Amino acid sequence: MPNSPTSVLVVGATGGIGRLVVATAQQHGLDVRALVRDPGRAERLLPGAELVPGDLEKPDTLHTAVSGVGAVVFTHGGNGSPDAARRIDYGGVAAVLQALDGRTPRLTLMTSIGVSRRGAYGGSTGQLLDWKRRSERLVRASGAPYTIVRPGWFDAVGPGDHRLVLEQTDTGDGGIGRDQLAEVLVRSLLTDTAVNRTFELFAEAGPAPTDWTGLFGALAPDPAGGLDAAGDPATLPAVSEEPPTVQEDLARLAG
Ligand SMILES: NC(=O)c1ccc[n+]([C@@H]2O[C@H](COP(=O)([O-])OP(=O)(O)OC[C@H]3O[C@@H](n4cnc5c(N)ncnc54)[C@H](OP(=O)(O)O)[C@@H]3O)[C@@H](O)[C@H]2O)c1
């Protein structure tokens, strides 16, 4: 099992979830580096974080951000359009992994419920989810110890919904508080039983967790050497059916 990281790069650090991840990681004693496009704005949003300028659409700008870092949390996202999903949601993961150049820090990737429910969502939502599913495949192919969190609907929770529900098979539905999601993303970096697990995340009525090792440890690990999550349907596309850019990114990671 990998050692707990002492530093983390937050990708999407100025976003709604990223800001909470930065604060939560700081509370857990991690040195936090934030990838930011506008350092002036980020300085106000992210007190205490090391700000490193970079743009996920410009891979050459990412080398300083990933240099020497013990972990990476991905919370970035585009505007929801299929093109932005390809360029940013997926492309950002590809670009950071490429910048890592074979190094294998601990990774945590936030995607979404529904990524493996192909055909359940049409139009741009279906395409967005497909690009997020493909970004999961890159992380599994990277050789780094990882956790992939597929959150439910942000803040669709009631006042007593403190119990965290971690599911596999991607068939559930529900909400999760942004604070709860940030805590899970950071805890996944610090808890060895979270390694190589993929799960959907919801909250329901009940007490907040105290046993993080047990919470993550109850999950099945993803199949070793595979590209998909434990419990994903066998009907997901073969690599040869993915867009050429995905095939090339996967081949680069395998080489
Ligand atoms: N809403 C839901 O219920 C729900 C549920 C499950 C999953 N999700 C997913 O959660 C994500 C949204 O999370 P959020 O609300 O935290 O997002 P957000 O507030 O829109 O933040 C997006 C982050 O990505 C960064 N970013 C975008 N393009 C970039 C680029 N080219 N280079 C570097 N950084 C870039 C943004 O930086 P700037 O500040 O510089 O723009 C920002 O920090 C979406 O991908 C969505 O699909 C949402």
The ligand as a Gaussian input file, in Angstrom:
#p B3LYP/6-31G(d) Opt

LIG

0 1
 N      -24.039000      19.566000     -10.106000
 C      -24.146000      18.301000      -9.746000
 O      -25.109000      17.895000      -9.075000
 C      -23.053000      17.338000     -10.138000
 C      -23.143000      16.001000      -9.786000
 C      -22.111000      15.128000     -10.112000
 C      -21.000000      15.624000     -10.795000
 N      -20.945000      16.934000     -11.141000
 C      -19.780000      17.425000     -11.869000
 O      -19.093000      18.329000     -11.031000
 C      -18.384000      19.246000     -11.839000
 C      -18.638000      20.650000     -11.358000
 O      -18.006000      20.845000     -10.124000
 P      -17.977000      22.331000      -9.561000
 O      -19.370000      22.795000      -9.328000
 O      -16.991000      22.379000      -8.474000
 O      -17.397000      23.067000     -10.871000
 P      -17.061000      24.593000     -11.096000
 O      -17.423000      25.404000      -9.912000
 O      -17.618000      24.972000     -12.436000
 O      -15.453000      24.571000     -11.184000
 C      -14.786000      24.119000     -12.315000
 C      -13.296000      24.251000     -12.045000
 O      -12.590000      23.774000     -13.193000
 C      -11.630000      24.764000     -13.538000
 N      -11.301000      24.747000     -14.959000
 C      -12.159000      24.766000     -16.009000
 N      -11.454000      24.796000     -17.162000
 C      -10.150000      24.819000     -16.823000
 C       -8.938000      24.857000     -17.562000
 N       -8.928000      24.905000     -18.911000
 N       -7.759000      24.868000     -16.901000
 C       -7.738000      24.835000     -15.533000
 N       -8.858000      24.788000     -14.776000
 C      -10.044000      24.784000     -15.415000
 C      -12.277000      26.077000     -13.163000
 O      -11.289000      27.097000     -13.127000
 P      -11.669000      28.676000     -13.289000
 O      -12.088000      29.129000     -11.917000
 O      -10.397000      29.281000     -13.748000
 O      -12.778000      28.757000     -14.299000
 C      -12.847000      25.703000     -11.808000
 O      -11.830000      25.730000     -10.846000
 C      -18.896000      19.134000     -13.248000
 O      -17.889000      18.523000     -14.049000
 C      -20.102000      18.236000     -13.114000
 O      -20.263000      17.408000     -14.248000
 C      -21.929000      17.793000     -10.834000

